[in-house]
Amino acid sequence: MQSSPSSISWTENGSEHHAQWRSESGFPAPQRIVVADDRMTADAAFRLASEGTAMLWRGDYHNARQLLQAMARRALKKPRKPAATARDAFNQHRQAQSQRARTLGMLLIQVDTGHVIPLRRAPDVRLACEQAYGPASLPYVLSLRELLGVIGAYEWRRNGVPIPALGGERIHPHYGVFSPVRGEYLDLVAQAALPAPHPELAFDIGTGTGVLAAILARRGIGHVVATDMETRALACARENLERLGLMQQVELLQADLFPPGRAPLIACNPPWLPARPSSVLEHAIYDPDNRMLKGFLNGLAAHLTPGGEGWLILSDFAEHLGLRSREELLAMIADAGLQVAGRHDIRPRHPKASDPSDPLAGARAREVTSLWRLRGA
């Protein structure tokens, strides 16, 4: 889902000004705005931002980036109360993340028609913003933090992510589509034994970048139907599958979970944490009330052919955070009329798994990602 621009207004040189407001995080346009330039100190900027006053930058672009970094350092210095449980630590971490995002989002940049930044030493962001937002026929204002995210996403899309499960070929994530940087869950899908007889049809539910569909196709499955609700994800998957030469094997379909019909193999990698996303971009990480997980489980039996398997790829991180117990997961599986035919586990390899400074380090150290093989009871 792509955000719809709203309006933002401010006073500058005695005149009222207006522009479109963009925020993929869903933050409303700030009501209090001051114009700021290179004379603004980090302490003053952080104080204004903490009080809910936004700063529209009119100085040097690189100075704005340095100011944002200085504000971020001040935000990290805020003390945190000791957490009694892992769940408390998670809730405090999310609250701190949200507050930090709101504070750092108060440094604003105006972008003119055609995605041009009218500041000294500003980079050329036209391609990056075009890919994220589409054409810009009117000026708009957004936070510098979001703009840097757009630029970073453009670099990810341009360079791609090497996927060992695809022989090192690259997947190129689009802005707003979850990047497959955690390769261990892809290894599970690449290495698990396919149900017998060799399936000629598979469904990939919530395809995102299309990486699971690509792995299944490379494993010799002749027809993979990959679904997603988001147009951004489907465009991303199409580009990746075309680059990999797999579009003749993969059919892309906009759908909430399942396509019509049945298949002998249905794979799904839902968001792993049952919590409320705070922005559009977090929907790939957080699944409020286990909506997608329950939807997949409850619809799986009706879409499997006799003897078919559903592959649920899920981390137990939520269990270590106290957000969902193993008993609750098993009850969901049983209530959906399914049984566990097997499970393959793998330990995470991402840097946070061994970062002692992470407030959730204890839970991350115990995390295991599993491929659950599910069949109709």
Helices and strands as residue ranges (DSSP letters): E 6-12, E 15-21, E 32-36, H 42-50, E 53-57, H 61-76, H 86-104, E 107-111, H 126-133, E 140-143, H 144-159, E 161-162, G 164-166, E 170-171, H 184-191, E 201-205, H 211-218, E 223-228, H 231-243, E 250-254, E 263-268, G 280-282, G 288-290, H 291-303, E 304-315, H 317-320, H 326-335, E 338-346, G 351-354, H 361-366, E 369-376
